[in-house]
Amino acid sequence: MDSHTKNTTRDNTPRSGKTRRRALKATLIAGATIGLMTAGLSAASAHVDISPDSTAAGSYSLLTFSVGHGCNGSPTTKMTIDLPKELSDATPTVNPNWTISKTTEKLATPQKLANGSSVTERTSQIIYTAKTPLDAHQRDALALSLQLPDKVGETLYFPTLQTCETGETNWVEVAAAGQDPESLKAPAPLVTVTAAQAAPSTTTAAGAASGGGANVAGADTGNSDSASQAPGWIGLAAGVLGLGMGGVALARTRKPAAK
């Protein structure tokens, strides 16, 4: 073996080892990326969540309850939603996949409504029964229309019993002060009442009429469910960043091999 051959061999051996290490690093980054993306997306859909179209005090709101999974792989047959005591009634939206019923209860003392009238009984539960069991790997949405209370900052909890062909999940847990609700195994769906929006000024109204108010209108719509979606989007963003880093590392491993 001549000196040229020996030198070539000595030069290529370290490069080959370095190339393998870079390839392994790129693979690990790609694997971590997939994990982050999966964790981020599952964080947004792991529980029975509520997406309100309005949280303003005293406003009428359409609350959409997402049902994204069954009970340990078993199909869902029924969803029983308890209304908080602050509400006297709710109007369920028709869903062709479910039959709907209500449970009412007598009040110990008459409850005065915002319009000045009084009621002696209230709707305590809205029950959705599946016409065909909802597959554990499929998603559906159940919507209720109701008027939110006038008290700003009040949190309304909607304990929900998810009944499946085998087993059930009772979404009733409430976070303690300072505790992250996402740390709970079965948190109760909730809505926090926010301040009512001020009436638009004459200047704002004029700007909206000419097209200048489009961004303002869009801003409120986007904020309605940002709290429940934030964990998923954070995980997704981290996953995309990691995927980009993996691609750069993989591209670098190919340059020495090409030479």
N, C-alpha and C positions, 0 to 999 in steps of 0.2 A: 504493500500500500504506500503510495507516494505521499509526500508532504502535503500536496494540494488536497488529496482525499482526506487525510487526517484532519486538516483544518476545517474542511467542510463538515465533517462528522461532529467535531467539537462544537462548531457554531450552531448546528441544527438541533442538537439535543436540548440545550437550554431553551431554545425558542419553542420547541415542541411542548416542553413542560409548562412554559408560560402561557402558551396558547390554550392548553387544557384547563389551566386555572382560570383564565379569562372566560372560557366557554362555560365552566362550572358556575362562575359568578353570575354570568348572564342568565343561566338557567334558574338559579336561586332567586334572582330579582324578578324574573317572569313569574315564578311560582308564588312569590310574596304578593305580586301585583294581583294575581287571580284571587288570592285569599282576601286581600283588602277590598276588592270590588265585590266579592261575594258577601263579605261581612257587612259592608256598607249598605248593599241593597237589601239584605235580610233584616237589618236594623230598622228599615223603614216599613217592613211588611210583616214582622214577626208577631205583632200583637193585633188585636181588634182595635183599630184606631178610628177617630172621628175627624172628618174634614168639614169644618163649617164654612159656609159662604159668607157669613157675617158673624162677628163676635161683639158688635156694638150693643151697649145697654139699651134695652127696650125695643130692639129691632127684631124683625122676623128673620129667622135663619133656617137654612136647609142643612141639616146635619146628615152626613153620609158616613155610615158605618161600613168599613171594609172587612170582608171575611176572606182571608187569603190562604187558609190552610185548615185541615181537619184536626182531629184529636189523635196524635201519634199515628197518623196515616189512615185513620178511619173517617169516612165521609160525614159531613155535617147534615143533620136532619132538622134541627130547630135552633132558632136564636131568640132568646127571651131577654128583652131590653127593659130594665127598670128605669122609670123616670124619677129624677130627684124630686124631693118634697117641695122644692120651690116652683115646680111646674104643675099645672092642673090638667093639661092635656097636650097631645101632639097629634099631628095628622100624618099617617104613614103614606109614603108614595107607593103606588101599585108596582109590583114586580111580578112578571108573569111566571117566574119560577117558584113563587112562594104564595101560600095563603096567609092572610093576616087576621089577627084577632086582638082584642083589647081586654084587659082586666081592670076593673074599677074598684074603688074602695070608698066607704063612707068617711066623711071628715068629722072629727070630734067637735070642731067649731067651724062655722062657715068661713070660706076663704074669699077675700075680696080681690077682684081682678083689677087690672089696670084701667079698664073702661068704667069702673065704678060698680059693676054688678057683683053678685056674690054667688058662690057655688057651694053645694053641700056634699058633693062627691068629686073625686078626681080619678083620672086615668093613672094607674100605678105601673102598668106594664103594657108593652107592645110586643106581641108574639108573632114571629115569622116562622111558618112551618114549611119545609121544602116539599114541593110536589114530587121531586126526584132528588134523592140525597146528593148534596154538592160534593163532588170529588175532592179529596184532600189536597190535590195538586192544582185545583182550579180556584178562581177568585170570583166573588160576587159582591155587590154593594147594595145596602139597604138604607133608604133615606127617610128622615122624619122632618116635617115642617113644624116649627113652633116659635113662640115669642119668648125672647130671652128676658130675664128679670132686669130691673132698672139699677140694681146695685153693682157699681163698678168694682172690679177686682174679685168678685165672687166666682168661685170655682164650682162648676156643676159636674157631678159624677154620675155616670150611667152604667151601673153594674150590669154586666151582660153574661148570661149563662149560655154557653155553646154546647148543645147536645149533639152527640154523634151516634152512629150505629153501634159503636163500641166505645164507651167512656164519655166523658164530658170535661169541659174546661170552664171554670167559674172565674170570669174576669172581674174581680172585686177588690183587688189590693189597692190601697191608697198610700202614697209615699209619705213618710214622716217629714217633719220640717228639715229642710236642707238635704234631703235624700233625692237622688236622681230617679225619676219614675222609670227610666229605662232599665234600672237595675232590678226592678221587680220581675218576678216570674210571670205573674198574671195581673197586670195593672188594669184598673177600671178605666174605660174610655172617659175622657173629660173635656170640658170646654171652659175657658176662663173668660168672663165677661169684661170687655174693654170699654173705654169711654166712648160715648156717642160722638159721631163726627159732627163738627160744626157746620152750619149751613154755609154754602159757598158765597163769597162776597160778590158784589156787582162786577168787579174787575175780573174775578176768577170765572164767573159765569160767562162774561163776554169773551174771554180767552178760550173757554171750552167750545163756545158756539163757532168760533173761527178755526177750531182744530188745535188750538194751543193747549187745551186741557187734557189731551189724550194720555199723556204720561201720568198725570195725577190720577185719572180713573184707573189706569192699569196698575198703579202702585198698590192700591188697596186690595185689588183682586189677588195679586201675587202674595200678599202677606198673610192671607187667611189661614193657610195650612203650612207655613214655612217651619213652624216649630216641630211638627211631626215628621217633616221630610228632611230636616237638616242633617240628622245622622247619616241617612243614606247618601245624600249628595256629598258630604265630607268624605265618606269612604270611597265613593266613586271617583272623586277628584284625586284622592291619594293613589288610587289604583291606576288611573291614567298616567300620573306623574311617574309612578314606578315602572309602568310599561314602556314609557319613553326612555328611561334610564337603562332598562334592559336591552332595548333596541340599539342604543349607542354602544353599550358594552359588547353586544354580539357583533356589531359591524366592525369594531376594532379587532376582534379575534380573527376575522377573516383576512385582514390585510397581510400579516406575516405569512399565513398559509399560502396566499396568492403569490407572494414573492418566492 
